[in-house]
């Protein structure tokens, strides 16, 4: 009886640990031949579509789906254990995974797939790359192509399946992109205020003008002078909407709204959400509805 209790306790600890970490696999198979780890949520959703219904593949996400962007993320011992069991690590690239050097130093045999390979990167005034590539639907399509192509090189046996799945998903993203252009291209007032630097690629794709950013780095509240500058920009450029993000508190946005009478809306950069293959498409559909309501 005592032995049974010990085994039950150990199983409960293991199950709780998995739930707490929210390590996900689309199919629980004891015959996995290839273990893939993705760095964070949007890359996981892309890869989930690419490996859909292909047997012998396990896909896991390194961080919790509620983590959001990997700004200043620090690897944990548990993360390294997860990566040690993987054959392939899929990253967003463009500097999002600031811990990548540590991974490659400790796990030199691990194959790294860079979803951002070859994409044009936007830099800030200091020359730092903006890593939020996937928030542009066009970029997301190219990232899917990159992932599928690089997976095919690592696993030639499944190359055709990766290609077909990528084609199906890119078809969905193409329809999404075209629909968003139809809805947004006719908007006349294109000035917006965003919460942080997640939307430059999105704004470039849909020709929106980011007149100001509330918090350059999430968690670093703007100073009184920065708030005053943003308020002046809103009045000068007749900005109609300020956009918060669901992953962060909107205190500064509410302060600005109180001073200007501007409405607060929510734009989601798709860094958290349900573990559903269509999650990115659904999030962007909601963003489209929000933008249409805010700017028309």
NORFENUR-V579714 format. One record per run of one state. SS is the DSSP state (h for helix, s for strand, l for the rest). FROM is the first residue (numbers start at 0). LEN is the number of residues. Records with the same first field share a line. If there is no record, write none. Layout:
# NORFENUR-V579714
SS: FROM-LEN ; FROM-LEN
This chain:
# NORFENUR-V579714
l: 0-1 ; 21-12 ; 38-2 ; 50-6 ; 61-15 ; 84-3 ; 91-8 ; 106-4 ; 114-8 ; 123-5 ; 129-3 ; 135-1 ; 154-1 ; 184-6 ; 194-5 ; 205-3 ; 213-10 ; 237-3 ; 244-6 ; 260-2 ; 266-12 ; 295-1
h: 1-20 ; 40-10 ; 76-8 ; 99-7 ; 132-3 ; 136-18 ; 155-29 ; 199-6 ; 223-14 ; 250-10 ; 278-17
s: 33-5 ; 56-5 ; 87-4 ; 110-4 ; 122-1 ; 128-1 ; 190-4 ; 208-5 ; 240-4 ; 262-4
